[in-house]
Amino acid sequence: MASKIASTKNVKNQTALLAAGHWLILSVAINVGFLLKLIHDGNLRIDWYGLHNGQDNGGHLSSYAAEPKPDGQIQNKYINLDHGDPTMYQSYWKQMGDRTDVVISGWQSVSYFSDTKTVCWFLEPGFANAVTRLHKLVGNAETGNRHIVVGTGSTQLFQAVLYALCPYDAPEPMSIVSAAPFYSSYPLITDCLKSGLYKWRGEVDDFNKEAPYIELVTSPNNPDGSIREAVFNGSGQILVHDVAYYWPQYTPISSRADHDIMLFTLSKSTGHAGMRLGWALVKDEAIAKKMVKFIEISSIGVSKDSQVRAAKIMDVINDSYEDSKTSNESKRFFDYAREEMAKRWSQLREVVNKGQAFSLPTLPVGECNFSHQTFATQPAFAWLKCEQVDDCESFLKKHKILTRGGVHFGSSKKYVRASLIGHEEDYNEFIRRLSLINSLESP
């Protein structure tokens, strides 16, 4: 009797398990089908880029596959031109093969310290030497009688500068201003910690200049590529020059920048954004020491491994120009980068000029002391204006082009900033879609 009861229970349990299994398989099938439909319809995207003023900017990790469409239709694929990810340079560095390879032994980078005799005690001597060589080669900045402060990208250096320049005992926070359109991350970085030392005040023209303030001068400017100087020269004014784009692929190098504080970044000079390295050239030793103190407090220095890799890459560039007998001129970095930017800007201006939907700013032309070429500034970003709609960012998003709207730069919604330094296939698709939009919007 007991065995019959046990047998009956086993049969019931097996039946229940089989039923649960069928429901599980059915549930998985339904969900997989729903997931595939979302992907096919273009409704599933992966957001990854940060927030702007507390709102989702709609950034996407990557474009997803779609069925090929005829030339007269927008493909079911987003292209992300919102952020300045410099993947354009990847093809060049692939061509260089093992020339930039670095071997780092396990015993290296054990200590926090690099050179305790310098102000920036975590600055690798090889990196400092490579930076000095590169500026001397290009002729874009004075390095004599300057202290080099290395940071985790120019973002950390910007925060370090604000920390160094703002007095602790001031009755109110130091005002931070810039001329519009200004770099969209300035307000976010300045106010993210709600520091009592400084506060973002916005457009320099709208600011009361009687109190001390810091003016951020970005030249060439991000987003519009203009060449900037300080708006005012008052007694209480402190200038910080962001010259991340003052390299010969973006603009003619007319003279050596010679300012008290200059910020550079590896991501825009060589294209290696992932190394997260930037450097500042600082005249005043006391300011340099306070910047180092900020980096010491926030991250106890900067990666030595990144500095070693960056030094190798910059030395390869330096060597290719300094040793013309052994270098292959067609593979010299700044020549390649300048020609690639010129090609992209030529294509962009051609498609914009064919219609009435968009316009671009007129950029200055000059002779470059480095390349000995005369050309117009060709920024890493296009400051694109929609002539026939009021909200350019939303308009382009309908065509699956992700950009950053002008309001984030202290400007009008009629403008957007679009990155031109991404993968070639994304750039070509951007040009194709602009051409299509022009044909659709033409009267």
N, C-alpha and C positions, 0 to 999 in steps of 0.2 A: 504493500500500500504506500509506504513511504517513498519507494523508488518511483511509483507512478506519479505521485505528487511532484517529486523533483523533476521528473521528465516533462511534466506539463509546464512547470515553471520555466524550464530551459527553453521550451518551444516558444512560450510567450515572450521571454527575454530576447530570443533571436528575432522573433517577429518585430518587436519594438525597435531593435537595433537596425533591422533592415528598413523599417519605415523611416527611422531617423536618418539613415544613410541616403535614402531616396530624396528626402526633403533637403539634406545638405547639398547633394549633387544639383538638385533643381535650383537651390538658392545661389550656388556658385555660378551656374549657367546664366541665371537671370542677371546677376551682378556683372559678370564678365561681358555679357551682351550690352548691358547699359553703359559700361565703361568704354567699350569699343565704339558705341554710338556717340558718346561724348567726344571722344578723340576724333572720330570721323567728321562730326558736325563742327568741330573747332571750338567747343565750349570748355574743354579741359586745358588749363594752362598752369604752368608752375611759376608762381611769383617768387622773385628772389631779391630784387633790388630794393633799397631802403624806402623810407617814407619821406614825403615832402609835406611839411607843415601839418603833420599828423594824418595825412590822407594817403591811401594806397596809390602809387603812381602807375600801377598796372604793368610793372616790369616783368620780364619773363626770362627764365633760365635759358631756354633755347627754343628755336623754332621746331615745330613738330611736322611730321610727314603729312603730305596731302596729295590728293589725286592731281596729276598735271592738268592745267587749265589752258584753254586757248589764249593767244596773245591779247585778246580783247577783254580778258577778265582778270580780276584780282585773285591771286592764288589764295587758297584757304590756309594761310600760314602767316603768323606774325613775324615781323622783323623788328628787332629791338635796337633802336638808335638813341635810346634814352641816356645811356651811360657811356663813358669814354673808355671802353675796354679796348686796349690797343692791339687787337689780334691781327691787324694788318701786317705787323712786323714779324709774325711767326714764320711766314714763308721765307723771309730773308735769312733768319737765324737757322732754319733747317738747312739751307744751302751751304751754310758755313761748316757743316759737318762737326768734326770733333775739335775744331780750333778753339772753341770756347769751353771745352770740357774741363772740369776741376775735380781733383781727387782730394777728399778731406779725410784724414786719418782719424781713428777713434780717439786718439789722445789729444787732438786739437779741440779748441773751443771749450776746454774744461773750466778755465778761470773766467770770472766776470770781467776781469781787467784786460785792456789791450795795451795802452801806453799811459802810464800814470804821470808822465812828464808833460802831457798836453792837457789843455783845459777840458777837452772832451775825452775822458779817460777810457771810454768804451769804443773809441774810433780806431779802427784797424789802420795801421800805417800804410798798408798797400792800397786800401780804399782811398785814403786821403791823397796819396800820390797820384792815383788814377784820376781822381776828380780834378786835381790841379793841372795835370797833363791835358785833360779833355778841354777844360776852359781855355788853356793856352792855345791849343790847336784851333779851336773854333773862334776864339777871340770874342766871346760873348759876355765875359764877366771878369772883373779884376779880382785876383786872388791874393795879391800881395798885402801884407799887414792885415790879414783877415784870419779869423778863427773859423774852422770848419766844425759844424755841429751836425752829426748824423742823427736821423730820426726814423721812426717806423712810418715812412711816407711823409709827404708834406703836411698831412693832416695833423700828425703829432707835433711837428715843428711849428705849425700855426698856433696850436694850443700852448706850446712852450714859449713862443714869442709873447703872447698875451700875458702869460704868467710873469714873464721877465720884465715887461714894460709897465705893468700896472702897480702903483704903490699900495702897500698893505694898509696904510693909515689914512687913505683918502676918505673924505666925508661921504662920497657916493661913488658908484662904479664908474670906471673909465668908459667913455663912449667909443664904440667901434663903428666906423662908417666906410662907405665906398660909393663910387659913382655908379649909377645904373646905366645899362644892365650890369649887375655884379654877379660873381660866381654864386650859384644857388646854395652851395653848402656853407657859405660864410655865416649866415644867420643861424643855421642849425648847429654848427660846431661851436659858435660863440655862446649860444644860450643853452646848450644841452645840459650843462652842469649847474645852471642857475647860480653862477659864481657871484660873489659879492665884490669881485675885483673889476669886472668889466661887464658891459651889456651892449647888445647890438642895437644901433639907433637907425640903421637903414641908409637911405640916400643922403649923400654928403651935402647936396644942395639944400636939403630941407632941415639941416641941422644948425643949431645955434653954436657958432664957433667961438664964443667967448670963453667957454670952459675948455680944459685940455681934452684932446681926443686923439685917437689913432685912425689914420686913413690908410686903407688897404688899396694899393695901386697894382693892378694886374695888367701886365703888358708883355706880349700881346694878350688882349683881354679874352677871358672866357665869360660870356659865350660868343661875342660878335667879332673877335679877331682884331679889334682896333688897337692902335698903339697909344698907350696912355701915359700921362704925366699927372702929378698931383694937382688936384683941383684948386687948392688954396695953399698958401705958405704962411701960416700964422705962427706966432711965438709959442702957442700951446700945442702945436701939431706934432705928432710923431708919425713917421712914414714907415710902412712895411711894404716892400716890393715883392710881389709874387711873380716870378719870371719863369714859371714852369715851362712855358711854350717859346721861350727865346732861344730857339735852336734853328739851324739853317734849313730844315725841311719845312718849317712853318712860316718863316719870315726872313727877309734879308737881314743879315747881321751888319748893322751900320756902325756900331761902336761897342766898346766894352762897357757893360753896365757897371756903374760905380756908385752903389748906394750903401747906406749904413747896414741895412738888413735885407738880404736877398734869399728867396726860397726857391729851391729846385727839387725836381723829383725824377727818379729813374724811369718811372712809367712813361713819361712823355719825352724823355731824351733818347732812350734806347728801346723803349717799348716793354720793359720787363716789370709790369705792374704787380705780378705775383710775388716779387722779391720784397715788396713793401719797404722800400728805402727812399729816403729823400735826404737832402743836406741843405744847410743854411750857411751862407757866408756872412760873418758878423764882424764889424769893425771893433765895437766896444767889448773889451774883455769881461767887464762886469755883467753885461747883458748876456754874453755867451755862457758865463758861469751859471747864471740863473736859469737859462734854458736847459743846460745840462742837469741842473738840480731837478727841474720838472720831470725830465725823462728818467732820471734816477728814481724819483718817487713813484712815477706811474708805471714804469716797466723795467727798472734796474738795468738800463742800457738797451742796446739794439743788437740783434742777431749777428754774431761774427760770421757764421756760415753765409748769410746773405751778402755781407760785405765782401767776403772772399770771392764769391761768384760774380758780384757786380764789378769788382776790380778787374777780374779776368776779362769780362766782356768789354769794359771801357779800354783796357790795354790793347785788345785786339783791334778796336776801332782806331786808337792812337797809332798803333804800329802800321796799319794799312795805309795811313796817310804819310807818316814820317819816313817809311821805308818804301819809296815808290818803285824801287828796282825789283823787289821781291813780291810786292803786293799785286793783286789783280784789280786794276782800277774799276772794272765793271762791277765788282763786288764790294766796293767801299760803301759803308753804311749810309752816310749822309747823302751821297749822290743818289743811291737807290731810293731813299725815303723822300727826298725832294722831288724826284721824277714821279714817284707814285702819287704824292699829294697833288702835283701839277696835273697829272692825268685825271684824277678824280674831280678836281675843281673845274677842269675844262669840260668834262662830261656834264657836271651839275649845272654850270652856267648855260651850257648849250640847251639843255632840256628846259630850264626855267625861262630862258629868253624866247622859247618857241610858243609860249602861251601867256595868258594874262592871269593865271590863278595864283602865281607866286612871284616873289621878288627877293633879291639878295643885296646886301650892302655893298657899296663900292669900297674896295680896300686899297691901301696905299701901295705904290710901286717904288722899288728902290734897288740900288746895287748892293749886292752882298759881298762884304770884304772876305768872306770865307770861300765861297764858290766862284767869285768873280762873275756871277750871273746877275742879270737884271730881271726881276720878277715881282709880281704882286704878292702880298701876304696871302698865304693859303692855309688857313687855320685848321685845326683838328676837328672843329665843329662848324656846321653851317647855321647861321642865324637867319632862318627862313621866315618870311612874312607871307601870310595868306591874305591876298588882296580882296577876296570876295566873300570871306566868312569872318565872323568875329572871334570864334574859338578854334584856333588852328590845331591845337593839340587834339581836341575831340574829333575834329574833322578828319585828321590823318589817321586817328585810331579806327575810324570806321573803315578805312582802307587798309587796316591791319599794319599800320606803321606807327610804332611807339616812339614818341619824342618827349621832350621836357618843355612844358609850356612857359611862356614868357613871364607869367606872374611870379614864378619861383625865382626869377632874376630881377625882380623889381620893375618889370616892364609890362607891356600890354599882352592880352590873350591872343592878339593877332600874330604874335611871334612864337616860334618854337626853336629849340636848339636840337640839332640832329647830328649825331656822331658820324664822322667820315672815316674813322680809323679802324673799323671792324673788318670782318672777313670779306674777301672780294665778292663772294657769291651774294652776301646780304647787301653789299653796296650796289651791285649790278641790279638786284631786284628792286632796290629803292629807286634807282634811276628809271627802271621800266615802269614802276607804278606812278612816279611823278609825271612821266610822259603820257601815261594813260589818263591820269586825272586832268592834265592840261587839255587833252582832246575832248574829254567829257564836259569840262567847264567852259570851253570856248563858246562864244555866242554864235 
